C-alpha cells in the first residue's frame, strides 16, 4: 500500500502500532530479555554457586562442634535451600549421628537428603546409607521399602547386596542366598564385596523352600 501524504503515513503507523505495537514491543522485550536475561541468569547462578560454596566451607569449618555445625547447616539451608552442598552437609550430619550412636537422627537426616537430592549419585548414596542405618535399628521392613523405591540399573548390584544383608539379618537364608547370587551376577557394576563369595559358600547348602512356603512382596 502506498500513501499520498506524510499525514496518511503517520496515521497508518499510529493505527498499525495501536493494533500490533504492543505485541511487537513485548516480542522485542522478551527477545532481548531472553538474551540478556539468560546472561544475567548465568552470571547470577555462577555467583550463587560461589556464595553457596563459601557458605559450605564456612559450615565445614565448625564440624568439630556438633551444636555449631548443626546451626550452620540450618542457616545454610535457610539461605540456599536444598542443593548438592546441603546434601553433603547432611551426609556429615548423618555420620556424626552414627558415630554418637544416634541412629534415629541419622535416619532422619538421610531421609531428608534422599528426598531433596541434588544429583542422582547423591540420591542413591543417601538411599543406601539410609537402608544401612535402618538395618542397624532392626527396621528391616523399612529398609526393604527404602531400597524398593530405587530407580537406576547402575545401582542394582549395591541394592542386591543390601537386600541380602536384610534377609540374612531377618533369618531368611534362602532369600539372602538369592539376593547375594543376584549381586554376584551384577558384580561388574560396582566394587567387589570382599565377603560375597564367603557368604554364598556359607549359604550354598540352603535349599529352595516349597511352593506353599514361598512368596513375599519384598522378595
N, C-alpha and C positions, 0 to 999 in steps of 0.2 A: 504494500500500500504506500502511495506517495501522498505528501501533504502539500497543500497550496501555499500555506503561510507558516511562519515560525510559531504563531499562536496556536494553530491547529496541532502542530507537532508537540508543543508544550502541553496542550490539553490532553493529547493522546498519551503522552508519557505519564502525566498525572493519573489518568484513568487506569493505565496499564499497571502503574506502580501501586495504585489503590487496590486493584484486584489481585495482583500477583506479587507485589513488592515484599509483603511480609514473609511469604513463603521463600522468596529468593534470599532475603536478608537472613532468615533463620537458617537456610541452607548454607549460606556463607559462614555464619557464626558457628554452626555445627561442624562444617568442614574445616574451618580454621581452628575451631576449638578442638577438633579431633586431632589435628597435627600438633598444636601447641599443648593441648590438654594431655595428649599421650606423653609428650616430652616432660611436661610438668609432673605427670603421674610417675614416670620412670625416675625422675630426679627425686621426687618426694619418697618414692618407695626405697630407693637406694639410701637416702638419708635416714629413713625409718629403720632400715635394717642395720645401719651403722649405729644408730642410737640404741636399738634393741641389743646389739652385740656388746656395746659398752655396758648397758644395764645388766646383761647376763654375766659379764666379767665381774662387775661390782657385786652381784649377788654371790657368785662363787667365792669371792674373797672372804666372805663371812661364814663359809661352810663349817669351820671349826666350832662355831657356836650355833647349836641347833635352833635355839629360840630366835637368834638374829637372822639366821638363814631362812627360817620359815617366814619371818616378817618380810625379808627381801623378796622371796618368791611371791608372796601375796601382793606386794607392791608392784612387782614386775607384771603380774597378770592383770592388775588393775590398769596399768598404763599401756600395756602392749597386747593384752588379750592372749589367746592361745596361738602359739606358733612352735616351730621346732625348738627354739631356745627354751620356751616354757616347758616343753616336753622333756628336754634334757635336765632341766632343774627338777622336774618331777621324778625322773629316774634317780637322781641323787637323794631326793627326799625319801623315796621308797627304800633305797639301800640303807640309809641311816636308820629307818624304822626297823628294817630286818635286823640290822646289827644290834639294835637295842631290844630285839625280840618282840617288837610291837607289830605283829603280822597283820592285825586288823587295820592299822594305819597304813601299812604298805599296800594292802589290798585296795583301800580307798583311793590312794594316790595313783596306783597303776590303772585302776578302772577309769579314773579321770583322764589320764594320759591316753589310754586306748581310745576313749570316746572322742578326744579332741586332738588326735594325732595330726601333725602337720605333714607327715610323709608316710608312705606305705611301709617302709622299713621300721619306722618308729611304731606304727600300729601293731605290726607283728611282734616286734620285740616286747612291747608292753603286754600284749596278749599272752605270750609265752611266759613272761615273768609273773604275770597275774595268776596264771594257772599253777605255776610252781608254788606261789605263796598260798594259794587255796589248798593245794595238796598238803602243804605244811600245817594247815589248820584242820586237816582231815575233811575238808569240804569237797569231797570227790564229785558229787553231782554238779556242784557249781563249776568245778574245774572242767568237767566234760562239756558243760554248757558253754563255757568260755571259749574253748577251742572248737566247738561245733560251729560257731559263727564265723570262723576264719575263711577267708577267700584268698586264693592265690596258690597255684600249684607249686610254686617255687619253695613253699614252706611246708609242704606235706610231710617231708622227712622229719622235721622237728616236731610236728604235731603228732605223728605216729609214735615217736619216742615218748612224748608226753602221755599219750593215750595208754601206751604200755605201762608206764610208771603208775598211772592212776589205777588201772585194773590190777596191777601187782599189789599196790597198797591196799586195795579193796579185797584182795584174796582170790580174785578170779584169774587163775593161772592160764586158763585156755584163752581168754580174751587178751591177756597180756602177751601170750605167745603169738597170737595172730597179729597184734599191733606191732610187736618187735620184728616179726617176719616181714610185714609190710615196710617197716622202716629200713630193713636190710635191703630190700629191693629198690628202695629210693635213696640208698646211701650216697649216690653220686651227687645228690642235691645239696649236701651240707657236710660239715666236718664230721669225720667218723667218730662215733661214740665208742670210747675205749672198752666199755663193758658189754656192748651189744652182743658180740659173739658168745661171751660167757653167759649172759642171760638166756640166750637162745639154747645153749647147751644144757643149762640147768632145767629149762622148760621142755626139753626135747621129749621127755617121757610122758608129758601131759597129753592125754587123748581127747579127741573131739567128744563133746557131750552128746547125749542122744537128742533126737529132734524134739522130744517132749520137754526137754530141759533147756533148750536153747532159745535165743531171741531176746534182744534188748534194744531199746530205741536209740541208745547211745553207742552201739557197737561200731 
